[in-house]
Amino acid sequence: MRLVFGLVLIAGLGLAGFAVYMAQNYIGAYQSALEQERAKSTTAVPTRPIYVANRAITQGETINPEDIRLAPWPVELLPEEYFDEKTPFTKEGEQPRVAIRGLDKNEAVTAVKVSEPGGDAGLTSRLDRGQRAFAIKVDVASGVSGFLRPGDRVDVYWTGRVPGNDPNLPQGDVTKLIETAVRLIAIDQMSETENASTTIARTVTVAASPQQVAALAQAQSTGRLSLSLMAANDDTVAEAIEVDQRSLLGIAAKKQETQAQALEVCTIRTRRGAEVVEIPIPCTN
C-alpha cells in the first residue's frame, strides 16, 4: 500500500514539474513573439522627436518652455515647419512666442500656429482687460502726416458746431479735447511696429473703454476728429481744452445791459380846502 502511494506521489510530482516546464516555455515563447512584434512595429513606423503642446493653449497666449515637450512623431506624418532639437522652438535670449491659433494637448507645434519670437497674435492680444478696439477715420492733416505708429499715444480733438441760440454756448465752430493719451494698436490693416516707412493712413484703430468708444463714435458722427501725437516718455495729463472762434480771435462777448426805464407818471393837483391833492392821470404826448 505504501509502495502504491509512493508511486502515485512520484508520478504526480513528475506531472506537476512537466506542467511547470511547459508553462515556462509557453510564456517565454509568448514574450519572445511580443518583443519581435514590437521590434517589427518600431522598424515599420519610424518616428522623430518633435515639439508638441504639453497642455491646451488658447489663441493669443504666451508659450513658455514648460508648455511644450519633445514627443515621438511618425516620420511619414511630420507636419510642415515643425520644431525639433535641430530647429529649436526658442533660442537662448529670445523673447517667447505667442499662439496665433489654439493648440490642443499633444498637438504638433508648427511655425504657422505661433508667432515669431516677441510677436503677438493680432489686435486681440494688444487689448487690455475691459478694452475695445475702435477705428477712427483720418487723413493727411488729422493723422499727423503719416507719422503715427502702432503703440503711439495720441490726444483726440473734436471740431464741430454746437446747436442752439443760447448766448452762453460757444458761437461758431468749437474745438474741444475729448480724450487724452489714447493708445493706437493698428494703422489701417497694419498692427506691426517694425515697418518704419511713412504712409498716409485712412483709419487708425485705438484701444478704448466702452465709455470712450461711445464718446468717440458720437464725436465722429457729429464733427471732425483730429489726433495730436504725444511724446513717448510724456506722462502728463492734458487739462480740459475748449476753443471757439471768439476766444481764438480774442473777441470778448458783449454783455447786454438791460436798463430799466422809469415809468413816467402824470398828475394833476386839486385843492380841497386847505389841502392840495395830486391825482395821477394818463400821460399824453
Helices and strands as residue ranges (DSSP letters): H 2-44, E 47-53, E 62-63, G 65-67, E 68-74, G 75-77, E 97-98, G 111-113, H 123-126, E 132-137, G 144-146, E 153-161, E 173-187, E 203-208, H 210-222, E 224-229, E 242-244, H 245-249, E 266-272, E 275-281
